[in-house]
Amino acid sequence: MDRQALVPRGSTDDKDRHMNPSHAHRLSVAPMMDWTDRHCRVFHRMMTRRAMLYTEMVTAPAILHGPRPKLLDYSAPEHPLALQLGGSVPQELAQAVRIARDWGYDEINLNVGCPSDRVQSGCFGAVLMERPQLVADCVAAMIAESAVPVTVKCRIGVDDQIPEDVLPGFLDTVSRAGVRHIIIHARKAWLQGLSPKENREIPPLDYPLVLQMKRDFPDLTICLNGGVTSLSQAKDLLDQGLDGVMIGRAAYHDPAAALIGADALWGDDFAPDAHSVVQDMKPYIAAHLAAGGRLHQITRHMLGLFTGRPGARGWRRVLSTGATREGAGLDLLDEALAQVQATAA
């Protein structure tokens, strides 16, 4: 993998250096607003060649009317990479997919799971669980414009819905529109009364229901999201019959534990140690700094790399206090890494 290649958009040559993206769903890193930006994704890619990575959610109107390179550009090593879209107007989503085609993403995903207030006010995200036919219309329009698979990320239900009753019908309706791959966050979303943070923690997880959906829809690729914190847990869920597992916050807060060694799920022995990951990030960081970027824009995603290891506190302290300073560069990264090495020694 060419870890130093920086390109404004993907290309066929870029993707040919990587595995077939259709197999990448065995493990993926969830799209997380304000977290999984392009710098975070490059960092995650240094730890796993195989897992599917997702962009932060980008709304269809933003792509139609906003700064497209800022919203859609990424770096070549990020493949396999999915673009997550938000929206509920089929024509807008179709146009956004048409525009994004030039960027060469490996998958286009529709967000039907986010419970935030700003998403609800736009009539997309988890509120769409109440309108499965609209979701079907949206994905049908997207598929008509896409050269790559269109997938859906959803919840098991919202508010007073009974998931056992509504989820099968939702999957049936959406799959009839052409979607073959659905990622199910195994919690109900409460659109009234709970904050987005509480929606990630309070509604109980229902893994058995998601497993049942795989049995009921054997021809669909069914992946589970929600509450997965370790590779051993992911492997156990795969062994129970799921096609894939998506890890969220654990991949951000303790990335080494969540992602280093993940490629064994594909029979691949790629498993760099955390120190080599730092070294592998240096060319990317140097290029970012040379282009006028700031160190903290990248290192804020790296603070959890040594979580639970000797020197982790020093690593975080040096980067947290120094990376925002004018002129901070690779020497600060070395200083932070020395905290870990000194303590480990």
N, C-alpha and C positions, 0 to 999 in steps of 0.2 A: 504493500500500500504506500502510495506517495503521500507522506504526511505533510510535506511542505507545499503541495500544490494549492494555490489560492486562485480561484476563478470566480467571476461574477455570477455565473450560472452554470448548471450542469451540462454535460454533453454525453453522447453515447460512449466516447472513449473513456470518460470518467467512470461510468457505470460498469464498463467491461472489466475494470480492474477489481471489481467486487463480485461477491456471490450473487446468484439469482435472487432478487428481492422477494420472490414468492415464498422462499424458505425462511425469511428473516423473522416471520411472525412468532417463532417459538419463544423468543424473548424480545421485548421492546421497552423503550423508556417513554413514559407518558408525556404528552404535551402539557406543559405547565406554564401558565402566564407569568411573565417577568423572570422566569427561571431558564427554560430551555431555549435560549437564544442561540445564535450561530456559534458563539464562543463556547458556550456550555456543551454544545453538541460535538464540537471538535475535541474537547476535553474528554467527553464520554467515549468518543471513537478511539482514543488512544488506549482504552482499556478493553474494548471489544470490537473485533472486526465484523462480527456477525449480526448483532442485535439491530433491529429496526429503530431508528431515531425519528422523532416527530418535532415539527416546528411548534412554536407557540401558536395558539389559534389566531388566524388572520381573518377579519370579516370580508365578505365579498365586496361590500361597498368601498372598503378601504383600498382594495386592489383596483377597483374600477376608477376611483377618483384620487387615490393617494400616491405617494412616492414608491413606485413599484420596485425599483432596485433595492431600496431600504427594506421593504417588506419581504422580498422574495429571494434576494441574493444569498448564496451560501458558498461554502468551500468544498472543493472536490472530495476530500476524504470523508465527508459526512455520509456518503452513500453506504448502505441503503437508507433513504430519507423520504419521509412522508410529509406532505403539506396538509395541515389541518385548517379547514375553512369553517367559518360561522356564517349563518344566514338562513333565511326561510323563504326567499323569493327565487323560484326556479330559474327565471331568466337571468337574474344577477349571478347566481351561482354558476350557471352555464358559461356566462361571459368570463367570470373569474377563472374558471378551469381552462377556458380557451387561451386566456392571457398567460396563465401559469405553465402552459404546455412548453413554451420556449425555455423554461428553466430546467426542464428535465427531471422533475421529481419522480420517485419510484411508485408513489401511491398518493391518492387524494382522499382525505378523510373528512367526513362531515360531523361536526360537533353536535350531538344530541344529548349531552350529559352535563354541561356546565350550569350550575345553579345560581350564578351571581346575579345581583340586581340589574347590572347594566346589560347582561345578556337577556334577562327576562324582558326588559323594557324594549329590546329589539326584536322580541318574539323569535328567539332562537335559543339553542342550548337545550337544557333539560325540559323546558316547557313544551318542546315539540313532541315529547313522549305522549302528550295528550292529543296529538294530531298526526297519527301514523300515515294517513293518506297524503298529507302535505309533505312529509318526509319522503315518501315514495315518489312523489312528483319531483321533488328536489333532486334526488339521486338519479332518477331517470334522465333529467336534463343534464346533470353532470356527466353521466356515463356517455351520453351522446357526443360530448365534446372532449372526452378524455382518451388518451392513448395508453393509460395505465389503470390499474384497478381502482375503483371508487369504493371506499369502506365507510362504515358508520361506527361511531363510538357513542354508546347510550347508557342509560341507567336501567335498573330493573323496574322502575316505575317512579311516579312522583305523587306527593301529597297523599290523598286518600285512596289512590289506586291500589288494587290488590295485585301484586306482581305476578302471582301464579295465574291470574286471569288475563292480565293485559300483555305481559311480555311475549307469550307465544303468538298472539295476534299481531303484535308489532313486528316480530321477526318475520312472520309469514308475509305481511304486507310489504315490508321493505325488500325482502328477498325476491318477491314476485316482480319488483321493479328492476331487478338485475344485480343487486348487491350480493356478493358471495362471501364476504368477510365482515364479521361484526365483533367489535370489542365491547364487552359488557362490564360496566362498573357495577360490582355486585352489591350496591347499596341503593336504596330508594333515595330520592332527593326531595327534601321538604322545601318548597319554594317560598313558603310563608312560615316565619317563626324561627328559622335557623340561618345563620350566616354561612357563607361559602366554606369557611374553616370548619364550622360545626357539621356541615354536610359531609365533610371528609372523615368525620370521627364518630358522630352520634348515631345515625341510622345503622342498625345492625347489618353486618355482612351476611349474605345468603349464598355461599358457595354451592350448596346442593342444588339450588335453583338453576344456576348457570350450568352446572354439570348436566342437569336434566335437559336443558335446552340443547346441549350438544347431542344427547341421545335422541331427542325429538327431531332435531334438524341435522342428521348425520352428514348431509351434503354441504352444509355451510362450514366455513372456517370460523370457529368460535374461540375467542380469546377472553381471558378474565383479567379484570383490573380491580384494584381495591384491597388494601391491607396486606399486600405481598411485601415482605421485608427482607427476604433472603433467597439465595439461589437454591438452597435445599427445599424451601417451601415451593418455589417455582417448579422444580423438578418433580416434586410430589404431585402437584396439580397436573402437570403434563402426563405423568404416569397414570393418572385417573381418567385420561381420555381427552382432555382439552387440547386444542391445537396450538395455543399460545398463552403466554402470561405477560402482562404489562406491569412493570414496576414503576412507581411514581416517586414519592418523597424520599424513599430509602436510597434511590439512585442518586439523589442530589445531596442528601445529608451525610451519607456514608458510601460514596461511590466506589471505593476500592472493594468493600465487602460485597456490594451489590453487582458489580460488573467485572471485576478481575476474576477470571476463571469461568465467566459465563459462556464462553465459546465451547466449553466442554459439552454443552447441551446439543451441539452439532458434531461432536466427536473431534473437535479442534483443540489442540493443546496450547493455543496462544493464551498466555497469562503473564503479562509483564508485572514486575513489582512496582509499588507506588513511586519509588525513587526514580525509576527509569521513565515513568509517565511524566514526571516533572521535566526530565531532560528532553523527552520527545516533544513537549509543548514549547520548548524554547524557540525553535525556528518560527513557529506560528506567532508566538508573542513578539518576537523581534520584527517580523513583517508588519504586525499590527501597529507597533510603536513607530516604525519607520513611515507608516502611512498617516501618522498624526493621532493615533489612538492612545488611550490611557491604560496603564497597567491594571488598574482595579477593575476595568471592564471585563477582563478575563479572569483575574485571580479571585474575584468574588465567588466564582463558581468552583474554585479549587480549595476553599477553606476546609472542607470536610474530608480531604483526601487521606489524612492520617488519623481520622477519628478512632479513638480507642487504642492508639499506639503511643509509645513513649515519645514525647516531644510534640505532640499534637497541639498542645496549648501554645507553645512557643511559635510554632508554624503559623497558627491563626493570628497570634498577637502581632508578629512582624508584618504580615500581609495586611491585616486590618488597619493598622496604624500608619503604615508607610505607603501602601500602593496608591492612595489617592493624592499623594504629594506630587507637585509639579516635577517632572523629570524622572520619576521613579522608573527603574528599568530592571534588566535581568540581574543586576548585582543584588537587588533587594530579594529576588527569588532565591538566589544562592544563600543569602543571609538567613532567609526563612528555613531553607532546607538544612542549613547547618544546625539549626535548633533541634531538628529531628535526629540528625546523625550524631550530634554531640550527646544527646540524651540516650540514644540507643547504644552508643559506645560505652 
